[in-house]
Each structure stands twice: as structure tokens, then as C-alpha cells.
Amino acid sequence: MSESMTPTGEPSVEAQVARDLVERARTEGAQLVGPGGLLSGLTKTVLETALEVEMEDHLGYAKHAPEGRDCGNSRNGTRSKTVLTEVGEVDIDVPRDRDGSFEPKIVKKRQRRLSGVDELVISLAAKGLTTGEIAAHFADVYGAEVSRDTISRITDRVLEEMTAWQTRPLDPIYPVIFIDAIHVKIRDGQVANRPVYTVIGVTVDGMRDILGLWIGDGGEGAKYWHQVLSELRNRGTKDALFVVCDGLAGLVESVNDVWPLAIVQTCVLHLLRNTFRYASKQYWYEIARELRVVYTASTEQAARERFDEFADKWGERYPAIIRLWENAWAEFVPFLAYSPEIRKVLYSTNAIESVHARLRRSVRVRGHFPNEQAAMKCLYLAVRSLDPTGRGQQRWSTRWKPALNAFAVTFEGRIEINVN
């Protein structure tokens, strides 16, 4: 049975109203939304009816009811007001009382927008639209003028929410924490590319949790990373099994200090990408094939032997590649000691790549930001809009089940994995 049908098989009230509106639009050639649209008229009726009910509750009697005579406060006509709604601007008549004590809740005093409009603005901003594009969208679709300053003030309301999100309590332990960066242009005297570090933890339930965003200056060292990791520890994270990153200076020392039992693992995929920067494209396939036997070796010793063979062949032509792998070797080899299920999830920072794709899409249209706060607001809005249906988290959790089982066995007693 259709959801729009009553138990008796008759159309619901909502369905009948919708049909009537569509029929009127056809016969009268009218628009459903925008100035003079039929939905605007329906919205006006609904809002005015709701306000009248509020007035009845406030006074204690219905309009024109005899019990309202000589009882003190009473109705005192209406005042006109234009509010911006999800269907465009709507002119409504707000009832008044004689002593001015009526405080409407549906459309509050001095309120010019319904709350749904603010959510719409925030949603559009999260998808990467600039303030000018959002203003143009309201003008084109709803025939309403919304200034850029108004849009900016609406999105500024998430700043307090962003601060609470960045300082919220965290889980006591994460099987894996991934750290990676994107670069955004920030104007601070002059425009400069600044790294924004995303830290993502995989929970014991297999869920992806964005722990926070941190802006750097490009010269981060041990002091910076100690501050970031200490912040995570102070928010409740006392341990992590693995921290996967891309050769960030000073991070290894900071991890060893904050989480002594955690293992720092270099992102193998990033290591390969950096390798190709030093090689001619005609050799990429051959180099990738020969390095594959290194990072898929069964043991660290086998990996070392395969790499020595690789170095003998390519060392003279590309000494920078050999030096790159030698410098990263200590953080490259840890995952070789674990099962294929664990290796697979530690191989790369793909856990962050999909998030960064969305973040880059949001910042790309902006060009650059006037300050750090503007950049963080844009990025947080994008984070806020990720996976609205929750289906992405479900797929993510399913893919992580084999690895979580392997973690439960390998680190028994240190972590309790919920794999149900």
C-alpha cells in the first residue's frame, strides 16, 4: 500500500493538497515556487494559521469568542512582515495583542528567515558554493535577495559548533590513526600555501572518525606534533596501535613520547608516488613492478634482500630513489611483521583520500581565504556534510571487518574489538 494512502485506500490530506496545487498550477499557468508561487500562498496560510493558534493559546480564547470580552488583554489587529522561507519570500500578517506581551514561536519577533533557510545556506556552502553563488541561487530559484554579508553571518554560526567538535571527547584507543595534509591558500600579509592536517581514527567498531583539523605553516617539527598529539590524548585517546603518515618531520619522536606503544608506519603508497617523481615516466612500470616484491615480501629480511637487488640495478641511474627508501626504511618495514589483513589497511592513507577529495572540492572554488578561521570554517562545513545517509560508514565498517579481527588476535589484551 502506498505511503500516501490512508488505511481505507483514500489519498491522505497531504497528498490531496499536493494534487490540488499541481492542478491549479496547470490550469492557471502558475509557478509552484518563487514570487507569487502557489507554495508561497500555502506557506503563508500555514504560518498565519499557526500564529493565530499561538495567539489563542496566549490569550486563552479563540478569535471573536464571547469569553474574551472585558478580560483584559485582547487582539489588536496584525502587522505585515516578509519572511524568507524554503519556497521564497512570503508576506504574512502577524497578529498583535494590546499589551504587547505576545511572543510568537513559529516566526519570532524580528525574525526574517525560517530556520530551514539557514540550513539550506549552510548546506550550499558545504558543497563548495561561494557567498556570491549562494546569493545568485536564491535570486534565480526563489526570487529572493539575500546579501553576501547575510550569508556569511549565517555560516559564521557554525564556528561555535566547530570549536565544540574540535574539542569533543574521543575514544580511549584507535586501532589505526591516519595523518595526511591538503594545502590551501591563506592570505596573511601575502597569499601562501598552508598545510591543513587531517587526523582520522578508525574506531574499534570499524567506523571512520575525523578527530580534527590542524593548520600548519609548512615547517612543522616535533614541537608542533607533540602539541597536536597531546591535544588528542587530553581529549581521551590514551593509545593507538598504528599511526600511518607520510614522513612528517618530528612525528615519530612525538608519537613515541605521547603513545609509547604505538607503531609509526610510513604510507607505502605515498612512498611510491614520491619515487616516481625522481624517475623518467618510461621506467615507471618497471620500477613499480620491482618495488612491489619489496613491500609484499613475507618478512623484513626478504624485503631487504629484494630492495638491495633493486638498488644494484637502479642506484647508479636514480640515486635519489635509493636514498628516499633508505631514509624511510625504519618507518616502512613495521607492517611487514603482520598478517595480510593488517597490511592491506596500513598500505596507504586511502582512509583520508576520499575525505580530502571532498575538502579540495570545497576550497578549490574559493581561490584563497582571508585568514585561518575562514579556511577552517569552509573545511568544517565540508566535513559536516560528509556521508549524510550513513551508508558510507556502513560500507567502511564492512571493509574493515577482516582487519579488525586480525587486530583482535594480534593485540589481544591491549584492545577489545567490536566485530559484531
GIKAKA-V185718 format. One record per pair of residues at least 12 apart in sequence whose C-alpha atoms are under 10 Angstrom apart, sorted by the first residue. I is the first residue (numbers start at 1). J is the second residue. Records with the same first field share a line. If there is no record, write none. Layout:
I: J + J
This chain:
3: 15
4: 16
17: 42
18: 39
21: 38 + 39 + 42
22: 38
24: 38
25: 37 + 38
32: 87
33: 86 + 87 + 88 + 89 + 141 + 142 + 143
34: 86 + 87 + 88 + 89 + 90 + 138 + 139 + 140 + 141 + 142 + 143 + 144
35: 87 + 88 + 89 + 90 + 141 + 142 + 143 + 144
36: 88 + 89 + 90 + 143
37: 87 + 88 + 89 + 90 + 142
38: 87
39: 86 + 87 + 88 + 90
40: 85 + 86 + 87 + 88 + 89 + 90 + 91 + 142
41: 87 + 90 + 91 + 92
42: 90
43: 85 + 86 + 87 + 88 + 89 + 90 + 91 + 92
44: 83 + 85 + 89 + 90 + 91 + 92 + 93
45: 92 + 93
46: 92
47: 90 + 92 + 93 + 94 + 106 + 107
48: 91 + 92 + 93 + 94 + 95 + 106 + 107
49: 94
50: 104 + 105 + 106 + 107
51: 92 + 93 + 94 + 95 + 96 + 103 + 104 + 105 + 106 + 107 + 108
52: 93 + 94 + 95 + 96 + 104
53: 104
54: 95 + 102 + 103 + 104 + 105 + 106
55: 74 + 75 + 94 + 95 + 96 + 97 + 102 + 103 + 104
56: 74 + 75
58: 73 + 74 + 97 + 101 + 102 + 103 + 104
59: 71 + 72 + 73 + 74 + 75 + 97 + 101 + 102
60: 74
61: 74
63: 75
72: 98 + 99
73: 97 + 98 + 99 + 100 + 101
74: 96 + 97 + 98 + 99 + 100
75: 95 + 96 + 97 + 98 + 99 + 100 + 102
76: 95 + 96 + 97 + 98 + 99 + 100
77: 93 + 94 + 95 + 96 + 97 + 98
78: 92 + 93 + 94 + 95 + 96 + 97
79: 92 + 93 + 94 + 95 + 96
80: 92 + 93 + 94 + 95
81: 93 + 94 + 107 + 109 + 110 + 111 + 112
82: 111 + 112 + 113
83: 107 + 110 + 111 + 112 + 113 + 114
84: 111 + 112 + 113 + 114 + 115 + 116 + 117 + 118 + 138 + 142 + 144 + 145 + 146
85: 112 + 113 + 114 + 115 + 116 + 117 + 118 + 142 + 144
86: 113 + 114 + 115 + 116 + 117 + 118 + 119 + 120 + 138 + 142
87: 117 + 138 + 141 + 142 + 143 + 144
88: 117 + 138 + 139 + 141 + 142 + 143 + 144 + 145
89: 112 + 113 + 138 + 142 + 143 + 144 + 145
90: 144
92: 107
94: 107 + 108 + 109
117: 154
118: 151 + 153 + 154 + 155 + 157
119: 154 + 155
120: 134
121: 134 + 135 + 137 + 138 + 150 + 151 + 152 + 154 + 155
122: 134 + 151 + 152 + 154 + 155 + 156 + 157 + 158 + 381 + 382 + 384 + 385
123: 155 + 381 + 382 + 384 + 385
124: 137 + 381 + 382 + 385
125: 151 + 152 + 155 + 362 + 377 + 378 + 381 + 382 + 385
126: 155 + 358 + 359 + 361 + 362 + 363 + 377 + 378 + 379 + 380 + 381 + 382 + 383 + 384 + 385 + 386
127: 358 + 359 + 361 + 362 + 363 + 378 + 381 + 382 + 385 + 386
128: 358 + 359 + 360 + 361 + 362 + 363 + 364 + 365 + 366 + 378 + 379 + 381 + 382
129: 361 + 362 + 363 + 365 + 366 + 378
130: 148 + 151 + 152 + 362 + 363 + 365 + 366 + 378
131: 146 + 147 + 148 + 149 + 150 + 151 + 152 + 155 + 366
132: 146 + 147 + 148 + 149 + 151
133: 148
134: 146 + 147 + 148 + 151
135: 147 + 148 + 149 + 150 + 151
136: 148
155: 377 + 378 + 381
156: 373 + 374 + 377
157: 377
158: 377 + 380 + 381 + 384
159: 373 + 374 + 376 + 377 + 380 + 381
161: 380
162: 212 + 376 + 377 + 380 + 381 + 384
163: 380
165: 210 + 211 + 212 + 380 + 384
166: 210 + 211 + 212 + 213 + 214 + 231 + 232 + 235 + 380
167: 211 + 212 + 231 + 232 + 234 + 235
168: 211 + 212 + 232 + 235 + 236
169: 211 + 232 + 233 + 234 + 235 + 236 + 237
170: 201 + 203 + 209 + 211 + 232 + 233 + 234 + 235 + 236 + 237 + 238
171: 201 + 202 + 203 + 204 + 209 + 211 + 232 + 233 + 235 + 236 + 237 + 238 + 239
172: 203 + 232 + 233 + 235 + 236 + 237 + 238 + 239 + 240 + 415
173: 201 + 202 + 203 + 204 + 233 + 236 + 237 + 238 + 239 + 240 + 241 + 414 + 415 + 416
174: 200 + 201 + 202 + 203 + 204 + 205 + 206 + 209 + 237 + 238 + 239 + 240 + 241 + 242 + 243 + 415 + 417
175: 201 + 202 + 203 + 204 + 205 + 206 + 239 + 240 + 241 + 242 + 243 + 262 + 403 + 404 + 407 + 408 + 411 + 415 + 416 + 417
176: 200 + 201 + 202 + 203 + 204 + 206 + 208 + 239 + 240 + 241 + 242 + 243 + 244 + 262 + 263 + 264 + 265 + 345 + 346 + 407
177: 199 + 200 + 201 + 202 + 203 + 208 + 209 + 210 + 211 + 240 + 241 + 242 + 243 + 244 + 245 + 262 + 264 + 346 + 349 + 351
178: 198 + 199 + 200 + 201 + 202 + 210 + 211 + 242 + 243 + 244 + 245 + 246 + 265 + 267 + 346 + 348 + 349 + 350 + 351 + 352
179: 197 + 198 + 199 + 200 + 201 + 213 + 243 + 244 + 245 + 246 + 248 + 267 + 349 + 351 + 352
180: 195 + 196 + 197 + 198 + 199 + 200 + 244 + 245 + 246 + 247 + 248 + 267 + 349 + 350 + 351 + 352 + 353 + 356
181: 194 + 195 + 196 + 197 + 198 + 199 + 213 + 214 + 215 + 216 + 245 + 246 + 352 + 353 + 356
182: 194 + 195 + 196 + 197 + 198 + 215 + 353 + 356 + 357 + 359 + 360
183: 195 + 196 + 197 + 215 + 216 + 218 + 360 + 363
184: 196 + 215 + 359 + 360 + 363 + 364 + 366 + 367 + 368 + 369 + 372 + 375
185: 363 + 364 + 366 + 367 + 368 + 369 + 370 + 371 + 372 + 375
186: 367 + 368 + 369 + 370 + 371 + 372 + 373 + 374 + 375
187: 368 + 369 + 370 + 371 + 372
188: 369 + 370 + 371 + 372
189: 370 + 371
190: 370
191: 368 + 369 + 370 + 371
192: 217 + 218 + 368 + 369
193: 216 + 217 + 218 + 368
194: 215 + 216 + 217 + 218 + 219 + 372
195: 214 + 215 + 216 + 217 + 218 + 219 + 220
196: 213 + 214 + 215 + 216 + 217 + 218 + 372 + 375 + 376 + 379
197: 212 + 213 + 214 + 215 + 216
198: 210 + 211 + 212 + 213 + 214 + 215 + 352 + 355 + 356
199: 211 + 212 + 213 + 214 + 228 + 229 + 232 + 243 + 244 + 245 + 352
200: 212 + 213 + 243 + 244 + 349 + 351 + 352 + 355
201: 240 + 242 + 243 + 351 + 352
202: 240 + 351 + 396 + 397 + 400 + 404
203: 397 + 404 + 417 + 418
204: 397 + 400 + 401 + 404 + 407 + 408 + 415 + 416 + 417 + 418 + 419
205: 397 + 398 + 400 + 401 + 404 + 416 + 417 + 418 + 419 + 420
206: 393 + 394 + 395 + 396 + 397 + 398 + 399 + 400 + 401 + 403 + 404 + 417 + 418 + 419
207: 392 + 393 + 394 + 395 + 396 + 397 + 398 + 400
208: 351 + 352 + 392 + 393 + 394 + 396 + 397 + 400
209: 393
210: 352 + 355 + 383
211: 232 + 235
212: 228 + 232 + 380 + 383
213: 228 + 376 + 379 + 380 + 383
214: 228 + 376
215: 372 + 373 + 375 + 376
216: 372
219: 249
220: 248 + 249 + 250 + 251
221: 248 + 249 + 250 + 251 + 253 + 254
222: 248 + 249 + 250 + 251 + 252 + 253 + 254 + 255
223: 250 + 251 + 253 + 254
224: 249 + 250 + 251 + 254
225: 248 + 249 + 250 + 251 + 252 + 253 + 254 + 255 + 258
226: 250 + 251 + 252 + 253 + 254 + 255 + 256 + 257 + 258
227: 254 + 258
228: 251 + 254
229: 251 + 254 + 255 + 257 + 258 + 259
230: 254 + 255 + 257 + 258 + 259
231: 258
232: 258
233: 258 + 259
237: 259
238: 258 + 259 + 260
239: 255 + 258 + 259 + 260 + 261 + 262 + 414 + 415
240: 255 + 259 + 260 + 261 + 262 + 263 + 264 + 414 + 415
241: 259 + 260 + 261 + 262 + 263 + 264 + 407 + 411 + 414 + 415
242: 255 + 259 + 261 + 262 + 263 + 264 + 265 + 334 + 335 + 346
243: 255 + 259 + 262 + 263 + 264 + 265 + 266 + 267 + 346
244: 263 + 264 + 265 + 266 + 267 + 268 + 331 + 345 + 346 + 347 + 348 + 349
245: 264 + 265 + 266 + 267 + 268 + 270 + 331 + 346 + 348 + 349
246: 264 + 265 + 266 + 267 + 268 + 269 + 270 + 271 + 328 + 331 + 348 + 349
247: 264 + 265 + 266 + 267 + 270 + 271 + 327 + 328 + 331 + 332
248: 266
251: 264
252: 264 + 265 + 331
263: 331 + 334 + 335
264: 330 + 331 + 332 + 333 + 334 + 335
265: 328 + 329 + 330 + 331 + 332 + 333 + 334 + 335 + 346 + 347 + 348
266: 328 + 329 + 330 + 331 + 332 + 333 + 334 + 335 + 346 + 347 + 348 + 349
267: 328 + 331 + 332 + 346 + 347 + 348 + 349 + 350
268: 295 + 328 + 331 + 332 + 333 + 335 + 346 + 347 + 348 + 349
269: 346 + 347 + 348 + 349 + 350
270: 347 + 348 + 349
271: 321 + 324 + 325 + 328 + 332 + 348
272: 284 + 287 + 288 + 291 + 292 + 321 + 325
273: 288
274: 321 + 324 + 325
275: 287 + 288 + 291 + 318 + 320 + 321 + 322 + 324 + 325
276: 288 + 321
277: 320 + 321
278: 318 + 319 + 320 + 321 + 324
279: 314 + 317 + 318 + 320 + 321
280: 318
287: 310 + 314
290: 306 + 307 + 309 + 310
291: 303 + 306 + 307 + 310
292: 306 + 307
293: 306 + 307 + 310
294: 306 + 307 + 308 + 309 + 310 + 333 + 336
295: 307 + 332 + 333 + 335 + 336 + 343 + 347
296: 336 + 340 + 343 + 347
297: 336 + 337
298: 336 + 337 + 338 + 339 + 340
299: 333 + 334 + 335 + 336 + 337 + 338
300: 332 + 333 + 334 + 335 + 336 + 337
301: 333 + 336
302: 336
303: 333 + 336
304: 329 + 333
307: 322 + 325 + 326
308: 322
310: 322
311: 323 + 325
332: 347
334: 346
335: 347
338: 406 + 407 + 410
339: 403 + 406 + 407 + 410
340: 402 + 403 + 406
341: 400 + 401 + 402 + 403 + 404 + 405 + 406 + 407
342: 400 + 402 + 403 + 404 + 405 + 406 + 407 + 410
343: 403
344: 400 + 402 + 403
345: 399 + 400 + 402 + 403 + 404
346: 403
351: 396
355: 382 + 383 + 386
356: 379 + 382 + 383
358: 379 + 382 + 383 + 385 + 386
359: 378 + 379 + 380 + 381 + 382 + 383 + 386
360: 379 + 382
361: 379 + 382
362: 378 + 379 + 381 + 382 + 383
363: 375 + 378 + 379 + 382
366: 378
397: 419
398: 419
400: 419
401: 417 + 418 + 419 + 420
402: 419
403: 419
404: 416 + 417 + 418 + 419
405: 417 + 418 + 419
